[in-house]
């Protein structure tokens, strides 16, 4: 049986982020048992463009759109979030704590 890659595990979790919610690279890494691998989660998000993954819902630990330069155009990540009702100001999710989706809490 073929082993599932870390990137594929990241994509599986990212696909579960609810519409209009966000999570962080670190929260996904921690959920996958690799708490110090937030950067690897970021790399996975950077490589997810052809994988039907809502990478725009993954931000840094304080809600900043750090991955936005990996999206086509200048504001695509922000536009995708705003289309879901997530307000963004100065590249940061407004009301981040209330919109934050923690896979460790939600996927027990």
C-alpha positions in Angstrom: 0.0 0.0 0.0 1.3 3.4 -0.9 2.1 5.8 1.9 0.3 9.1 1.9 2.8 12.1 1.7 2.9 14.9 4.2 1.7 17.3 1.5 -1.3 15.1 0.8 -2.2 15.0 4.5 -2.0 18.8 4.6 -4.3 19.0 1.5 -6.8 16.6 3.2 -7.0 18.9 6.3 -7.1 22.1 4.2 -10.1 20.7 2.2 -12.0 20.5 5.5 -11.6 24.2 6.5 -15.2 25.5 6.4 -16.3 28.2 4.0 -15.8 31.6 5.6 -13.2 30.4 8.1 -9.4 30.3 8.3 -6.7 28.3 9.9 -3.0 28.6 10.3 0.0 26.7 8.9 1.0 25.9 12.5 -2.5 24.6 13.4 -2.4 22.2 10.5 1.1 21.1 11.3 0.2 20.5 15.0 -2.9 18.5 14.0 -0.7 16.3 11.8 1.7 15.6 14.7 4.4 17.8 13.3 4.1 20.9 15.4 7.4 22.4 14.2 6.6 22.0 10.5 4.5 25.1 9.8 6.9 26.0 7.1 6.4 22.6 5.4 2.6 23.3 5.5 3.4 26.6 3.7 5.4 24.8 1.1 2.5 22.4 0.6 0.1 25.3 0.2 2.5 26.9 -2.4 2.3 23.6 -4.4 -1.5 23.1 -4.1 -2.7 25.2 -7.0 -3.6 22.3 -9.2 -5.0 20.2 -6.3 -8.4 21.8 -5.6 -7.3 22.9 -2.2 -8.7 26.1 -0.5 -5.1 27.4 0.2 -6.5 31.0 0.6 -8.0 29.9 3.9 -4.6 29.2 5.4 -2.8 32.2 7.0 -0.1 32.7 9.5 -0.6 32.4 13.3 -1.9 36.0 13.7 -4.1 36.1 10.6 -1.7 37.7 8.1 -2.0 36.7 4.4 1.6 35.6 4.2 1.0 33.3 1.3 -0.7 35.9 -0.9 2.3 36.3 -3.3 1.8 32.7 -4.4 -1.6 33.5 -5.8 -2.0 34.9 -9.3 -2.6 38.7 -9.4 -2.0 41.0 -6.5 -5.0 40.5 -4.3 -6.5 37.1 -5.3 -6.0 35.6 -1.9 -7.8 38.5 -0.3 -10.5 38.5 -2.9 -11.2 34.8 -2.4 -11.5 35.3 1.4 -13.7 38.4 1.0 -16.0 36.4 -1.4 -16.6 34.1 1.6 -17.4 37.0 3.9 -14.0 37.2 5.6 -13.0 40.8 6.1 -9.3 41.6 5.4 -7.5 44.9 6.2 -3.8 45.6 5.6 -3.3 42.0 4.6 -4.7 40.7 7.9 -7.9 38.8 8.7 -10.2 41.0 10.8 -11.7 39.2 13.7 -9.2 36.4 13.3 -9.8 34.7 16.6 -13.5 34.2 15.9 -13.0 33.0 12.3 -10.1 30.7 13.3 -10.8 27.0 12.7 -8.6 24.7 14.7 -8.5 21.2 13.2 -7.3 19.8 16.6 -10.6 20.9 18.1 -12.9 20.3 15.2 -11.6 16.9 13.9 -11.3 14.9 17.0 
